[in-house]
Amino acid sequence: MGSSSHFDVAIIGAGMSGLAAGIRLAHFGKKVCILERHSVWGGLNSFYKKGGHHFDTGLHAMTNWLEPGYRGPRVPLQRIYRQLRLSPELFQLEKQGHSQVIFGDVRLRFENGLERLASEIAREFPAEVDGFLRLAGDLEGYPEANQDVPFESTRDRLEGYIKEPLLREMLLAPLLWYGSAHEDDVDFEQFQILFNSIYREGFCRPREGVKTIIFALVRRYAETGGELRRNTGVSRLLVRDGVVTAIELDDGAVVTASQVLSSAGLVETMRLRSDQPKDAVREHEGQLAFTEAIHVLKRPMRELGFDAAITFYNRGPRFTWRSPEDRLVDLDSSVICVPDNFAHESPLAEHRLRVTHLAHNQRWFSLGAEEYEAEKARMVGASMSVTAGVAGDFRPHVTYTDAFTPRTVTKYTGHINGAIYGSPHKQKTGRTDLGNLFVIGTDQGMLGIVGAMLSGVAVANTVGSG
């Protein structure tokens, strides 16, 4: 531990939002300390080694691709580079070739930029292309950050643009997968952000995985003089007279700070407070949880005839975005990620296939140890069978597989129910009812790697300039 225990700002969690907030606050001259429960950084987007292989957690792709030398209106990734004073080359981003949405026998391919998606819609749904272009025009640009506006249903709004229900579902599915904590819908303001991030700007990926970005942020934070304490969990936020007066750590030590930023999640943060019951804001718990299998392959998927970077698959015409009620895993839909199929300057060292499904948010927690391992193995096998029907039979080429469940997510991130996207109740301003406690990251309302960094920057700007 460092010698000081009082800081201008203490940040709970060394994920993307916490690190970005720490860097930005240092630019305001603040004395900052980040408190991280685990031994590695990254939070929901971290990395680990198992079976002799290096894995990312959480990363399928980054959104908001920015062409080198871009000089247009300010966009999210450009804002991150400027606000954090980072060179774009540090992230080593390589854009996708193409991705696709498959609903039964209908397929829509898209690239970075709207042209190919518009042409695919014109081919499959010729009567809807004008409505799609009108939607795209109305969504251009980003809503103002940190504005607390009421929820508006995207499903309801889309009917004013797109008459064909199947096309509405196909446009919605990738955006729900990439950023909705609401079951079966997404806030229309969030839909606008996701539409521009995924369809207009598009997917990219750091060549060496998520650690490239984490290391760039950690190095920049260290350069600013900020303190980072790993293996330092927070057990309680001591509250008196409407403010956090102290942060009690797992080992009993105490840290004090004039301002506290938490990336732990809204519900999780409220339950750290000494003035709240252990089941505080239960109605705000996130319900959307996932399983994921990561396969190491002997051959790249492209050689097996499958060249999409990201595939959003759904078995039928209606996409169900909710915790499956009657089974551990929903195999009717999935996200299939192939890192090899990004536009790499040279081949990757290892070939991977990642497959993600919606999962029941509590059943995984009720299983005993042996039953849990058996069900996880059963899930992986069933997932492989379904995926082989979409991507071709990759199974003979698998050399190693690792998998996670909602239980894994809660163990390593603390997110209740294993809900990666957190609570559907977002604190868009970052403010709470306590004068010096702010929420950043997932439950401030900006999701994904780029959104998490932007969340940290936006709230840091509020706190640092105040």
BELCOR-V810564 format. One record per residue. N is the residue number from 1. RES is the residue in three letters. PHI is phi in degrees with one decimal (none if undefined). OMEGA is omega in whole degrees, 0 to 359 (NA if undefined). BURIAL is + if it has 16 or more other C-alpha atoms within 10 Angstrom, else -. Layout:
n=N res=RES phi=PHI omega=OMEGA burial=BURIAL
n=N res=RES phi=PHI omega=OMEGA burial=BURIAL
This chain:
n=1 res=MET phi=none omega=176 burial=-
n=2 res=GLY phi=-73.4 omega=184 burial=-
n=3 res=SER phi=-79.1 omega=184 burial=-
n=4 res=SER phi=-91.1 omega=176 burial=-
n=5 res=SER phi=-124.2 omega=176 burial=-
n=6 res=HIS phi=-121.4 omega=183 burial=+
n=7 res=PHE phi=-136.1 omega=172 burial=+
n=8 res=ASP phi=-65.1 omega=180 burial=+
n=9 res=VAL phi=-138.4 omega=170 burial=+
n=10 res=ALA phi=-110.5 omega=182 burial=+
n=11 res=ILE phi=-119.9 omega=178 burial=+
n=12 res=ILE phi=-92.2 omega=177 burial=+
n=13 res=GLY phi=104.8 omega=179 burial=+
n=14 res=ALA phi=-101.7 omega=171 burial=+
n=15 res=GLY phi=-85.7 omega=182 burial=+
n=16 res=MET phi=-58.8 omega=182 burial=+
n=17 res=SER phi=-70.1 omega=180 burial=+
n=18 res=GLY phi=-65.0 omega=179 burial=+
n=19 res=LEU phi=-65.7 omega=179 burial=+
n=20 res=ALA phi=-63.3 omega=178 burial=+
n=21 res=ALA phi=-63.2 omega=180 burial=+
n=22 res=GLY phi=-61.7 omega=179 burial=+
n=23 res=ILE phi=-63.2 omega=184 burial=+
n=24 res=ARG phi=-65.3 omega=180 burial=+
n=25 res=LEU phi=-64.4 omega=177 burial=+
n=26 res=ALA phi=-62.4 omega=178 burial=+
n=27 res=HIS phi=-67.1 omega=175 burial=+
n=28 res=PHE phi=-89.4 omega=180 burial=-
n=29 res=GLY phi=81.3 omega=182 burial=-
n=30 res=LYS phi=-83.8 omega=173 burial=+
n=31 res=LYS phi=-88.3 omega=192 burial=+
n=32 res=VAL phi=-121.4 omega=172 burial=+
n=33 res=CYS phi=-132.9 omega=174 burial=+
n=34 res=ILE phi=-103.4 omega=181 burial=+
n=35 res=LEU phi=-108.9 omega=184 burial=+
n=36 res=GLU phi=-120.5 omega=183 burial=+
n=37 res=ARG phi=-66.4 omega=187 burial=+
n=38 res=HIS phi=-99.2 omega=183 burial=+
n=39 res=SER phi=-85.9 omega=179 burial=-
n=40 res=VAL phi=-119.7 omega=181 burial=-
n=41 res=TRP phi=-90.7 omega=170 burial=+
n=42 res=GLY phi=117.2 omega=179 burial=+
n=43 res=GLY phi=62.6 omega=181 burial=+
n=44 res=LEU phi=-67.8 omega=180 burial=+
n=45 res=ASN phi=-121.7 omega=183 burial=+
n=46 res=SER phi=-123.6 omega=184 burial=+
n=47 res=PHE phi=-152.7 omega=179 burial=+
n=48 res=TYR phi=-158.6 omega=178 burial=-
n=49 res=LYS phi=-121.6 omega=180 burial=-
n=50 res=LYS phi=-154.1 omega=178 burial=-
n=51 res=GLY phi=61.9 omega=181 burial=-
n=52 res=GLY phi=80.8 omega=182 burial=-
n=53 res=HIS phi=-119.1 omega=176 burial=-
n=54 res=HIS phi=-97.4 omega=182 burial=-
n=55 res=PHE phi=-123.9 omega=167 burial=+
n=56 res=ASP phi=-92.8 omega=167 burial=+
n=57 res=THR phi=-107.9 omega=174 burial=+
n=58 res=GLY phi=87.8 omega=188 burial=+
n=59 res=LEU phi=-85.8 omega=161 burial=+
n=60 res=HIS phi=-92.6 omega=179 burial=+
n=61 res=ALA phi=-154.8 omega=168 burial=+
n=62 res=MET phi=-90.3 omega=174 burial=+
n=63 res=THR phi=-96.0 omega=170 burial=+
n=64 res=ASN phi=66.2 omega=176 burial=+
n=65 res=TRP phi=-53.2 omega=180 burial=+
n=66 res=LEU phi=-124.7 omega=179 burial=+
n=67 res=GLU phi=-61.9 omega=177 burial=-
n=68 res=PRO phi=-55.0 omega=179 burial=-
n=69 res=GLY phi=79.1 omega=181 burial=-
n=70 res=TYR phi=-55.1 omega=182 burial=-
n=71 res=ARG phi=-131.6 omega=184 burial=-
n=72 res=GLY phi=-84.5 omega=178 burial=-
n=73 res=PRO phi=-56.2 omega=184 burial=-
n=74 res=ARG phi=-63.3 omega=180 burial=-
n=75 res=VAL phi=-123.8 omega=191 burial=+
n=76 res=PRO phi=-54.1 omega=184 burial=+
n=77 res=LEU phi=-67.2 omega=176 burial=+
n=78 res=GLN phi=-62.5 omega=180 burial=+
n=79 res=ARG phi=-63.0 omega=178 burial=-
n=80 res=ILE phi=-61.2 omega=180 burial=+
n=81 res=TYR phi=-56.7 omega=184 burial=-
n=82 res=ARG phi=-71.6 omega=185 burial=-
n=83 res=GLN phi=-69.0 omega=181 burial=+
n=84 res=LEU phi=-98.2 omega=179 burial=+
n=85 res=ARG phi=56.1 omega=180 burial=-
n=86 res=LEU phi=-113.9 omega=174 burial=-
n=87 res=SER phi=-80.4 omega=179 burial=-
n=88 res=PRO phi=-54.9 omega=182 burial=+
n=89 res=GLU phi=-63.8 omega=183 burial=-
n=90 res=LEU phi=-63.9 omega=184 burial=-
n=91 res=PHE phi=-84.1 omega=177 burial=+
n=92 res=GLN phi=51.1 omega=185 burial=-
n=93 res=LEU phi=-83.4 omega=176 burial=+
n=94 res=GLU phi=-126.6 omega=188 burial=+
n=95 res=LYS phi=-79.5 omega=178 burial=+
n=96 res=GLN phi=-68.7 omega=165 burial=+
n=97 res=GLY phi=-77.4 omega=170 burial=+
n=98 res=HIS phi=-151.5 omega=174 burial=+
n=99 res=SER phi=-124.2 omega=185 burial=+
n=100 res=GLN phi=-155.9 omega=173 burial=+
n=101 res=VAL phi=-117.8 omega=180 burial=+
n=102 res=ILE phi=-122.7 omega=173 burial=+
n=103 res=PHE phi=-118.7 omega=183 burial=+
n=104 res=GLY phi=62.3 omega=182 burial=-
n=105 res=ASP phi=-94.3 omega=184 burial=-
n=106 res=VAL phi=-102.8 omega=183 burial=-
n=107 res=ARG phi=-130.8 omega=172 burial=+
n=108 res=LEU phi=-122.7 omega=176 burial=+
n=109 res=ARG phi=-97.4 omega=175 burial=+
n=110 res=PHE phi=-147.2 omega=179 burial=+
n=111 res=GLU phi=-124.7 omega=174 burial=+
n=112 res=ASN phi=-76.2 omega=190 burial=+
n=113 res=GLY phi=106.6 omega=189 burial=+
n=114 res=LEU phi=-87.6 omega=190 burial=+
n=115 res=GLU phi=-60.9 omega=184 burial=-
n=116 res=ARG phi=-68.1 omega=178 burial=+
n=117 res=LEU phi=-61.7 omega=178 burial=+
n=118 res=ALA phi=-61.4 omega=180 burial=+
n=119 res=SER phi=-68.7 omega=177 burial=+
n=120 res=GLU phi=-66.4 omega=178 burial=+
n=121 res=ILE phi=-65.2 omega=178 burial=+
n=122 res=ALA phi=-61.5 omega=180 burial=-
n=123 res=ARG phi=-76.2 omega=186 burial=-
n=124 res=GLU phi=-85.2 omega=183 burial=-
n=125 res=PHE phi=-134.3 omega=188 burial=-
n=126 res=PRO phi=-57.4 omega=181 burial=-
n=127 res=ALA phi=-75.4 omega=186 burial=-
n=128 res=GLU phi=-106.1 omega=187 burial=+
n=129 res=VAL phi=-65.6 omega=179 burial=+
n=130 res=ASP phi=-64.4 omega=178 burial=-
n=131 res=GLY phi=-64.8 omega=177 burial=+
n=132 res=PHE phi=-63.1 omega=181 burial=+
n=133 res=LEU phi=-66.2 omega=176 burial=-
n=134 res=ARG phi=-66.8 omega=176 burial=-
n=135 res=LEU phi=-59.3 omega=181 burial=+
n=136 res=ALA phi=-60.0 omega=179 burial=+
n=137 res=GLY phi=-65.4 omega=180 burial=-
n=138 res=ASP phi=-70.4 omega=182 burial=-
n=139 res=LEU phi=-91.7 omega=184 burial=+
n=140 res=GLU phi=-60.6 omega=184 burial=-
n=141 res=GLY phi=89.6 omega=184 burial=-
n=142 res=TYR phi=-119.4 omega=176 burial=+
n=143 res=PRO phi=-66.0 omega=181 burial=-
n=144 res=GLU phi=-66.1 omega=183 burial=-
n=145 res=ALA phi=-71.5 omega=172 burial=-
n=146 res=ASN phi=61.3 omega=176 burial=+
n=147 res=GLN phi=-105.0 omega=184 burial=-
n=148 res=ASP phi=-89.3 omega=180 burial=-
n=149 res=VAL phi=-106.5 omega=183 burial=-
n=150 res=PRO phi=-69.0 omega=180 burial=-
n=151 res=PHE phi=-63.5 omega=175 burial=-
n=152 res=GLU phi=-129.6 omega=185 burial=-
n=153 res=SER phi=-68.5 omega=176 burial=-
n=154 res=THR phi=-70.3 omega=179 burial=+
n=155 res=ARG phi=-56.6 omega=179 burial=+
n=156 res=ASP phi=-67.3 omega=182 burial=-
n=157 res=ARG phi=-67.3 omega=184 burial=-
n=158 res=LEU phi=-63.9 omega=180 burial=+
n=159 res=GLU phi=-62.4 omega=177 burial=-
n=160 res=GLY phi=-76.9 omega=181 burial=-
n=161 res=TYR phi=-115.0 omega=188 burial=+
n=162 res=ILE phi=-119.0 omega=181 burial=+
n=163 res=LYS phi=-86.3 omega=183 burial=-
n=164 res=GLU phi=-78.6 omega=182 burial=-
n=165 res=PRO phi=-56.6 omega=182 burial=-
n=166 res=LEU phi=-62.5 omega=179 burial=+
n=167 res=LEU phi=-65.9 omega=177 burial=+
n=168 res=ARG phi=-58.7 omega=180 burial=+
n=169 res=GLU phi=-63.7 omega=183 burial=+
n=170 res=MET phi=-68.8 omega=177 burial=+
n=171 res=LEU phi=-72.6 omega=182 burial=+
n=172 res=LEU phi=-73.2 omega=192 burial=+
n=173 res=ALA phi=-53.6 omega=180 burial=+
n=174 res=PRO phi=-60.2 omega=183 burial=+
n=175 res=LEU phi=-76.2 omega=174 burial=+
n=176 res=LEU phi=-66.2 omega=178 burial=+
n=177 res=TRP phi=-58.8 omega=186 burial=+
n=178 res=TYR phi=-96.8 omega=180 burial=+
n=179 res=GLY phi=179.3 omega=177 burial=+
n=180 res=SER phi=-119.9 omega=173 burial=+
n=181 res=ALA phi=-91.5 omega=177 burial=+
n=182 res=HIS phi=-88.1 omega=177 burial=+
n=183 res=GLU phi=-69.2 omega=174 burial=-
n=184 res=ASP phi=64.7 omega=179 burial=+
n=185 res=ASP phi=-162.4 omega=175 burial=+
n=186 res=VAL phi=-150.5 omega=176 burial=+
n=187 res=ASP phi=-58.0 omega=186 burial=+
n=188 res=PHE phi=-62.2 omega=176 burial=+
n=189 res=GLU phi=-64.8 omega=177 burial=+
n=190 res=GLN phi=-67.4 omega=176 burial=+
n=191 res=PHE phi=-59.9 omega=178 burial=+
n=192 res=GLN phi=-60.5 omega=179 burial=+
n=193 res=ILE phi=-61.8 omega=183 burial=+
n=194 res=LEU phi=-68.3 omega=178 burial=+
n=195 res=PHE phi=-58.7 omega=179 burial=+
n=196 res=ASN phi=-68.9 omega=184 burial=+
n=197 res=SER phi=-68.6 omega=187 burial=+
n=198 res=ILE phi=-98.3 omega=184 burial=+
n=199 res=TYR phi=-89.5 omega=185 burial=+
n=200 res=ARG phi=-80.1 omega=180 burial=+
n=201 res=GLU phi=-93.7 omega=168 burial=+
n=202 res=GLY phi=101.5 omega=187 burial=+
n=203 res=PHE phi=-85.5 omega=172 burial=+
n=204 res=CYS phi=-152.0 omega=183 burial=+
n=205 res=ARG phi=-157.3 omega=174 burial=+
n=206 res=PRO phi=-66.3 omega=188 burial=+
n=207 res=ARG phi=-53.0 omega=183 burial=+
n=208 res=GLU phi=-96.1 omega=177 burial=-
n=209 res=GLY phi=92.1 omega=189 burial=+
n=210 res=VAL phi=-64.3 omega=182 burial=+
n=211 res=LYS phi=-61.8 omega=177 burial=+
n=212 res=THR phi=-57.9 omega=181 burial=-
n=213 res=ILE phi=-73.2 omega=180 burial=+
n=214 res=ILE phi=-60.0 omega=180 burial=+
n=215 res=PHE phi=-62.6 omega=178 burial=-
n=216 res=ALA phi=-62.7 omega=179 burial=-
n=217 res=LEU phi=-69.7 omega=180 burial=+
n=218 res=VAL phi=-62.7 omega=179 burial=+
n=219 res=ARG phi=-63.1 omega=181 burial=-
n=220 res=ARG phi=-65.0 omega=179 burial=+
n=221 res=TYR phi=-63.0 omega=178 burial=+
n=222 res=ALA phi=-62.0 omega=179 burial=-
n=223 res=GLU phi=-63.6 omega=180 burial=-
n=224 res=THR phi=-79.5 omega=180 burial=+
n=225 res=GLY phi=92.1 omega=179 burial=+
n=226 res=GLY phi=-71.8 omega=179 burial=+
n=227 res=GLU phi=-100.1 omega=179 burial=+
n=228 res=LEU phi=-126.6 omega=181 burial=+
n=229 res=ARG phi=-109.0 omega=176 burial=+
n=230 res=ARG phi=-88.1 omega=183 burial=+
n=231 res=ASN phi=52.9 omega=184 burial=-
n=232 res=THR phi=-131.5 omega=181 burial=+
n=233 res=GLY phi=-84.3 omega=177 burial=+
n=234 res=VAL phi=-99.6 omega=180 burial=+
n=235 res=SER phi=-98.0 omega=181 burial=+
n=236 res=ARG phi=-152.8 omega=167 burial=+
n=237 res=LEU phi=-104.8 omega=182 burial=+
n=238 res=LEU phi=-81.7 omega=188 burial=+
n=239 res=VAL phi=-118.5 omega=174 burial=+
n=240 res=ARG phi=-151.9 omega=176 burial=-
n=241 res=ASP phi=55.5 omega=172 burial=-
n=242 res=GLY phi=80.3 omega=177 burial=-
n=243 res=VAL phi=-142.6 omega=171 burial=+
n=244 res=VAL phi=-79.7 omega=182 burial=+
n=245 res=THR phi=-93.4 omega=181 burial=+
n=246 res=ALA phi=-162.7 omega=177 burial=+
n=247 res=ILE phi=-114.7 omega=180 burial=+
n=248 res=GLU phi=-92.9 omega=183 burial=+
n=249 res=LEU phi=-92.9 omega=182 burial=+
n=250 res=ASP phi=-58.7 omega=181 burial=-
n=251 res=ASP phi=-88.2 omega=179 burial=-
n=252 res=GLY phi=92.4 omega=178 burial=-
n=253 res=ALA phi=-68.7 omega=183 burial=-
n=254 res=VAL phi=-127.7 omega=174 burial=+
n=255 res=VAL phi=-119.4 omega=175 burial=+
n=256 res=THR phi=-118.6 omega=181 burial=+
n=257 res=ALA phi=-154.7 omega=178 burial=+
n=258 res=SER phi=-68.8 omega=178 burial=-
n=259 res=GLN phi=-133.3 omega=179 burial=+
n=260 res=VAL phi=-127.3 omega=175 burial=+
n=261 res=LEU phi=-114.5 omega=182 burial=+
n=262 res=SER phi=-121.4 omega=174 burial=+
n=263 res=SER phi=-104.2 omega=184 burial=+
n=264 res=ALA phi=-73.6 omega=187 burial=+
n=265 res=GLY phi=112.1 omega=183 burial=+
n=266 res=LEU phi=-62.0 omega=182 burial=+
n=267 res=VAL phi=-63.2 omega=181 burial=+
n=268 res=GLU phi=-62.0 omega=179 burial=+
n=269 res=THR phi=-69.9 omega=180 burial=+
n=270 res=MET phi=-60.1 omega=182 burial=+
n=271 res=ARG phi=-80.1 omega=171 burial=+
n=272 res=LEU phi=-80.8 omega=186 burial=+
n=273 res=ARG phi=-72.2 omega=180 burial=+
n=274 res=SER phi=-71.3 omega=181 burial=-
n=275 res=ASP phi=-99.0 omega=182 burial=-
n=276 res=GLN phi=-122.5 omega=176 burial=-
n=277 res=PRO phi=-70.2 omega=184 burial=-
n=278 res=LYS phi=-65.2 omega=179 burial=-
n=279 res=ASP phi=-106.9 omega=182 burial=-
n=280 res=ALA phi=-55.5 omega=178 burial=+
n=281 res=VAL phi=42.7 omega=180 burial=-
n=282 res=ARG phi=-58.5 omega=182 burial=-
n=283 res=GLU phi=-67.2 omega=180 burial=-
n=284 res=HIS phi=-98.1 omega=181 burial=-
n=285 res=GLU phi=-63.7 omega=176 burial=+
n=286 res=GLY phi=-72.4 omega=183 burial=+
n=287 res=GLN phi=-113.3 omega=187 burial=+
n=288 res=LEU phi=-89.1 omega=182 burial=+
n=289 res=ALA phi=-131.0 omega=190 burial=+
n=290 res=PHE phi=-141.7 omega=161 burial=+
n=291 res=THR phi=-111.9 omega=176 burial=+
n=292 res=GLU phi=-146.8 omega=173 burial=+
n=293 res=ALA phi=-117.2 omega=178 burial=+
n=294 res=ILE phi=-116.3 omega=183 burial=+
n=295 res=HIS phi=-107.1 omega=171 burial=+
n=296 res=VAL phi=-94.9 omega=186 burial=+
n=297 res=LEU phi=-116.4 omega=175 burial=+
n=298 res=LYS phi=-75.7 omega=183 burial=-
n=299 res=ARG phi=-129.3 omega=176 burial=+
n=300 res=PRO phi=-68.8 omega=181 burial=+
n=301 res=MET phi=-61.4 omega=180 burial=+
n=302 res=ARG phi=-58.7 omega=178 burial=-
n=303 res=GLU phi=-67.8 omega=178 burial=-
n=304 res=LEU phi=-93.5 omega=175 burial=-
n=305 res=GLY phi=92.8 omega=182 burial=-
n=306 res=PHE phi=-120.7 omega=190 burial=-
n=307 res=ASP phi=-117.2 omega=178 burial=+
n=308 res=ALA phi=-78.2 omega=177 burial=+
n=309 res=ALA phi=-73.1 omega=178 burial=+
n=310 res=ILE phi=-127.0 omega=176 burial=+
n=311 res=THR phi=-122.4 omega=175 burial=+
n=312 res=PHE phi=-103.5 omega=187 burial=+
n=313 res=TYR phi=-109.8 omega=173 burial=+
n=314 res=ASN phi=-140.6 omega=187 burial=+
n=315 res=ARG phi=-68.7 omega=184 burial=+
n=316 res=GLY phi=-125.8 omega=185 burial=-
n=317 res=PRO phi=-79.2 omega=182 burial=+
n=318 res=ARG phi=-110.3 omega=181 burial=-
n=319 res=PHE phi=-94.4 omega=179 burial=+
n=320 res=THR phi=-102.9 omega=183 burial=+
n=321 res=TRP phi=-112.2 omega=180 burial=+
n=322 res=ARG phi=-162.1 omega=178 burial=+
n=323 res=SER phi=-65.0 omega=180 burial=+
n=324 res=PRO phi=-64.3 omega=187 burial=+
n=325 res=GLU phi=-81.0 omega=191 burial=-
n=326 res=ASP phi=-114.6 omega=182 burial=-
n=327 res=ARG phi=-156.6 omega=181 burial=-
n=328 res=LEU phi=-69.2 omega=186 burial=+
n=329 res=VAL phi=-137.6 omega=175 burial=+
n=330 res=ASP phi=-94.3 omega=181 burial=+
n=331 res=LEU phi=-87.5 omega=180 burial=+
n=332 res=ASP phi=-78.1 omega=177 burial=-
n=333 res=SER phi=-143.2 omega=181 burial=+
n=334 res=SER phi=-164.6 omega=168 burial=+
n=335 res=VAL phi=-116.8 omega=181 burial=+
n=336 res=ILE phi=-112.8 omega=183 burial=+
n=337 res=CYS phi=-113.3 omega=178 burial=+
n=338 res=VAL phi=-125.1 omega=181 burial=+
n=339 res=PRO phi=-56.5 omega=179 burial=+
n=340 res=ASP phi=-57.4 omega=188 burial=+
n=341 res=ASN phi=-89.8 omega=167 burial=+
n=342 res=PHE phi=-87.7 omega=187 burial=+
n=343 res=ALA phi=-81.6 omega=182 burial=+
n=344 res=HIS phi=-79.2 omega=176 burial=+
n=345 res=GLU phi=-69.1 omega=176 burial=-
n=346 res=SER phi=-146.8 omega=185 burial=-
n=347 res=PRO phi=-60.1 omega=175 burial=-
n=348 res=LEU phi=-74.7 omega=183 burial=-
n=349 res=ALA phi=-68.5 omega=179 burial=-
n=350 res=GLU phi=-130.9 omega=181 burial=-
n=351 res=HIS phi=-101.8 omega=185 burial=+
n=352 res=ARG phi=-129.4 omega=171 burial=+
n=353 res=LEU phi=-141.8 omega=180 burial=+
n=354 res=ARG phi=-116.4 omega=180 burial=+
n=355 res=VAL phi=-131.8 omega=185 burial=+
n=356 res=THR phi=-121.2 omega=178 burial=+
n=357 res=HIS phi=-131.0 omega=169 burial=+
n=358 res=LEU phi=-66.8 omega=182 burial=+
n=359 res=ALA phi=-133.0 omega=175 burial=+
n=360 res=HIS phi=-64.3 omega=189 burial=+
n=361 res=ASN phi=-82.3 omega=179 burial=+
n=362 res=GLN phi=-131.8 omega=186 burial=+
n=363 res=ARG phi=-60.0 omega=180 burial=+
n=364 res=TRP phi=-62.8 omega=183 burial=+
n=365 res=PHE phi=-77.9 omega=185 burial=+
n=366 res=SER phi=-89.0 omega=184 burial=-
n=367 res=LEU phi=-81.2 omega=171 burial=-
n=368 res=GLY phi=-69.8 omega=188 burial=-
n=369 res=ALA phi=-58.3 omega=183 burial=-
n=370 res=GLU phi=-68.1 omega=180 burial=-
n=371 res=GLU phi=-64.7 omega=179 burial=-
n=372 res=TYR phi=-60.2 omega=181 burial=+
n=373 res=GLU phi=-64.1 omega=179 burial=-
n=374 res=ALA phi=-66.4 omega=180 burial=-
n=375 res=GLU phi=-68.0 omega=178 burial=-
n=376 res=LYS phi=-65.0 omega=177 burial=+
n=377 res=ALA phi=-63.2 omega=178 burial=-
n=378 res=ARG phi=-65.3 omega=178 burial=-
n=379 res=MET phi=-60.2 omega=181 burial=+
n=380 res=VAL phi=-61.5 omega=180 burial=+
n=381 res=GLY phi=-63.2 omega=179 burial=-
n=382 res=ALA phi=-65.0 omega=178 burial=-
n=383 res=SER phi=-61.9 omega=179 burial=+
n=384 res=MET phi=-60.9 omega=180 burial=+
n=385 res=SER phi=-64.0 omega=179 burial=+
n=386 res=VAL phi=-63.9 omega=182 burial=+
n=387 res=THR phi=-64.7 omega=178 burial=+
n=388 res=ALA phi=-60.1 omega=178 burial=-
n=389 res=GLY phi=-70.4 omega=180 burial=-
n=390 res=VAL phi=-96.1 omega=190 burial=+
n=391 res=ALA phi=-103.2 omega=187 burial=+
n=392 res=GLY phi=96.2 omega=187 burial=-
n=393 res=ASP phi=-80.1 omega=179 burial=+
n=394 res=PHE phi=-85.7 omega=191 burial=+
n=395 res=ARG phi=-57.9 omega=178 burial=-
n=396 res=PRO phi=-65.0 omega=185 burial=-
n=397 res=HIS phi=-103.3 omega=180 burial=-
n=398 res=VAL phi=-79.3 omega=177 burial=+
n=399 res=THR phi=-107.5 omega=181 burial=-
n=400 res=TYR phi=-162.3 omega=178 burial=-
n=401 res=THR phi=-137.6 omega=168 burial=+
n=402 res=ASP phi=-124.4 omega=184 burial=+
n=403 res=ALA phi=-146.6 omega=173 burial=+
n=404 res=PHE phi=-133.6 omega=181 burial=+
n=405 res=THR phi=-131.2 omega=175 burial=+
n=406 res=PRO phi=-54.6 omega=179 burial=+
n=407 res=ARG phi=-62.9 omega=178 burial=+
n=408 res=THR phi=-62.2 omega=182 burial=+
n=409 res=VAL phi=-60.8 omega=180 burial=+
n=410 res=THR phi=-64.8 omega=181 burial=+
n=411 res=LYS phi=-59.6 omega=188 burial=-
n=412 res=TYR phi=-99.4 omega=180 burial=-
n=413 res=THR phi=-122.2 omega=183 burial=+
n=414 res=GLY phi=81.8 omega=181 burial=+
n=415 res=HIS phi=-68.1 omega=180 burial=+
n=416 res=ILE phi=-61.6 omega=181 burial=+
n=417 res=ASN phi=66.0 omega=185 burial=+
n=418 res=GLY phi=66.6 omega=186 burial=+
n=419 res=ALA phi=-80.1 omega=183 burial=+
n=420 res=ILE phi=-59.7 omega=182 burial=+
n=421 res=TYR phi=-88.1 omega=171 burial=+
n=422 res=GLY phi=71.4 omega=185 burial=+
n=423 res=SER phi=-80.9 omega=172 burial=+
n=424 res=PRO phi=-71.0 omega=179 burial=+
n=425 res=HIS phi=-93.8 omega=185 burial=+
n=426 res=LYS phi=-95.4 omega=175 burial=+
n=427 res=GLN phi=-99.2 omega=191 burial=+
n=428 res=LYS phi=-63.8 omega=177 burial=+
n=429 res=THR phi=-81.8 omega=185 burial=+
n=430 res=GLY phi=83.0 omega=184 burial=+
n=431 res=ARG phi=-81.5 omega=172 burial=+
n=432 res=THR phi=-119.2 omega=178 burial=-
n=433 res=ASP phi=-74.7 omega=175 burial=-
n=434 res=LEU phi=-93.8 omega=188 burial=-
n=435 res=GLY phi=-63.7 omega=184 burial=-
n=436 res=ASN phi=-122.3 omega=179 burial=+
n=437 res=LEU phi=-115.3 omega=182 burial=+
n=438 res=PHE phi=-125.6 omega=176 burial=+
n=439 res=VAL phi=-103.5 omega=175 burial=+
n=440 res=ILE phi=-126.5 omega=176 burial=+
n=441 res=GLY phi=85.3 omega=188 burial=+
n=442 res=THR phi=-49.8 omega=186 burial=+
n=443 res=ASP phi=-91.7 omega=165 burial=+
n=444 res=GLN phi=-82.8 omega=171 burial=+
n=445 res=GLY phi=116.3 omega=179 burial=+
n=446 res=MET phi=-107.8 omega=188 burial=+
n=447 res=LEU phi=-109.6 omega=181 burial=+
n=448 res=GLY phi=82.2 omega=183 burial=+
n=449 res=ILE phi=-65.8 omega=181 burial=+
n=450 res=VAL phi=-66.0 omega=179 burial=+
n=451 res=GLY phi=-61.8 omega=179 burial=+
n=452 res=ALA phi=-62.8 omega=178 burial=+
n=453 res=MET phi=-63.7 omega=178 burial=+
n=454 res=LEU phi=-63.5 omega=178 burial=+
n=455 res=SER phi=-60.7 omega=179 burial=+
n=456 res=GLY phi=-60.6 omega=179 burial=+
n=457 res=VAL phi=-64.5 omega=185 burial=+
n=458 res=ALA phi=-62.2 omega=181 burial=+
n=459 res=VAL phi=-70.0 omega=177 burial=+
n=460 res=ALA phi=-61.7 omega=178 burial=+
n=461 res=ASN phi=-63.1 omega=177 burial=+
n=462 res=THR phi=-65.4 omega=183 burial=-
n=463 res=VAL phi=-71.8 omega=185 burial=+
n=464 res=GLY phi=-69.4 omega=182 burial=+
n=465 res=SER phi=-94.2 omega=183 burial=-
n=466 res=GLY phi=-82.3 omega=NA burial=-
